[in-house]
Amino acid sequence: HAYQISPSAKYAIHTYSTIDEPATIELISLPKHKTIRVLQDNAEMKKNLTALKRRPTEFFKIDIGKGLTLDGWMIKPFDFDSTKKYPLFIFVYGEPAGQTVTDDWDTGDYLWHQMLSQQGYIVCSIDNRGTPAPRGRSWRKIIYRDLGYLGPQDQADGVRIMRSWNFIDSTRVGIWGWSGGGASTLQAMFRYPELYQVGMCVSPVTDQHNYDNIYTERYMGLPKDNAADYTRTAPLTYAKNLRGHLLLVHGTGDDNVHYQNTEMLINELIKAGKPFDMMAYPNRTHSINEGEGTSLHLRTLLTRYLNTHLPAGPK
């Protein structure tokens, strides 16, 4: 539920959705929460969704030890068979700017994840420490000077447990993310190469020195005060450990996470003699959606790469 409350507090625009249902937006009166007018019901989209072969998204909790429990969600194939083993595909963000495990509609990725589940992937996401979940002060602040380092450790601990589930094929595990999630993907592939066979990384921060100070220094402090932490938390530092299949994607006109990040990573991978795959989208920004056909091209690229290197379907 989200509310835009009027200055008089007598009215509000109320938006409601779930992880499996698009938003309904209405004008309400307060304090009785009475609907005055439905502004958008997304009826056509909801009708179209009922025609899809999909299962309800399942929320779960996973105990990774040390008194720490992580929240997650899972999309299983429509024809899921618990006696068979499926590839595990992780969607990650992991940074303090946002959560992935919330019970609300995700316009950007939900339908693509559903399509992948129809192909025979178990699609999952978990929230690590540092994300803005209502889990208390220590959950949020423990990542100070550990931005991008501690989160992938929690993610890896969760994946180790998920790999042991009887319906997961531990030899077919992939991960993908965008922006901070791209950085988390790199950390996963470089620091835990025994867990992940495939990584798809979109517009990543590869070194905290390259990102804006209002965000980075809030969580990392000043580079001059803790240079070692900046080196320790940078994906660049661990590029030499790559073993699996890695796809890098970046818009060359990205004015948020600058293209320089990917160029620096490419140089480290070349120096280490590591093979990888790369797609640059000319003059696209951080969203990589400018230009006719761009969004479809990007999703098709990701799907093809996943299908090629992490075959779908149960065994």
Residue, then its C-alpha position, 0 to 999 in steps of 0.5 A: h500500500a502506498y499513499q499520497i495524502s492531501p495537505s488537509a489530510k482529508y483525501a489520499i491517492h491510494t495505490y495497492s498491488t501484490i507481487d502477482e497482481p498489478a496496481t489498483i489506484e484510487l482516490i479515497s477519503l480519510p480517515k474512513h478509507k472510503t473509495i471516492r473514485v477508482l483512477q486506474d484498475n489495470a483491468e486489461m492487464k489483470k485479464n491478460l495475466t489470468a491467461l498465463k500459465r503461472r503459479p503464485t509467487e512463494f515467499f519463504k525465509i531461509d536460516i543462514g546461521k549465526g541467528l540470521t534469517l533472510d527473506g526470499w521469494m520463489i517462482k516455480p515452473f507451472d508444471f513443477d515436479s518436486t521429484k525432479k531437479y531444476p536450475l536455480f536462477i537468482f535475481v539480486y540487488g543487495e544494496p541499501a537503496g532498495q529491496t527485491v523481496t516485497d509484496d508489490w508489483d514489479t513492472g520491470d522484471y516480473l513478466w520476464h521472470q515468469m517467462l523463464s519459470q515457464q521454460g523450466y527455471i526456479v527463479c528466486s530472490i533474497d534480501n541480504r543485510g543492509t537492504p532497507a527492510p524493517r529489520g532494525r538498526s544493526w541490519r541496516k548499519i552493519i554494512y558501513r564500510d562494507l558496501g557491496y562486500l557483506g551482502p554477497q556473503d549473505q547471498a552466497d550463504g543463502v544459495r548454499i542452502m538453496r542448492s541443497w533443496n531436493f528440487i534444485d540442480s546444484t550444477r546449474v546455478g545462475i545469477w543476474g542483477w542491474s546497477g548495484g545488482g550488477a556489482s553483486t553479481l560480479q561479487a558472486m561470480f568472483r568471490y564464490p565461483e564454486l557456487y555460480q556457473v553463470g552471471m549476467c551483469v547489467s550496468p555495474v559499479t566495479d569500483q566505489h571510487n567511480y560512483d557519486n559521493i552522496y551515495t558512496e561516502r554515506y556508506m563507505g566514508l571518505p576514500k582518504d580515511n579508509a583506502a583499504d576498504y575501498t579496495r576490499t569492497a571493489p569487484l575489480t579486486y577479485a576479477k582474477n577469480l572468475r571461473g564461470h560464464l559472465l556476460l557484461v552489459h552496459g550503455t555507453g551513455d550511462d550518466n549514473v553508473h559510468y561506462q568507465n566501470t565496465e571498461m576498467l573491469i574488462n582490462e582486469l579480466i584481460k590482464a587475468g586471461k579470463p574469457f567473458d562476453m560483452m554487449a555495449y548499447p551505444n549512447r544508452t543511459h542507465s536504463i538501457n531503454e532508449g531507441e526502437g527495439t532496445s528493451l526487447h533486444l536486451r531481454t532477448l540477449l539475456t534470455r539467449y545467454l541464460n538458455t545457452h549456458l544454463p540449460a532450462g528444464p528439469k532433470 
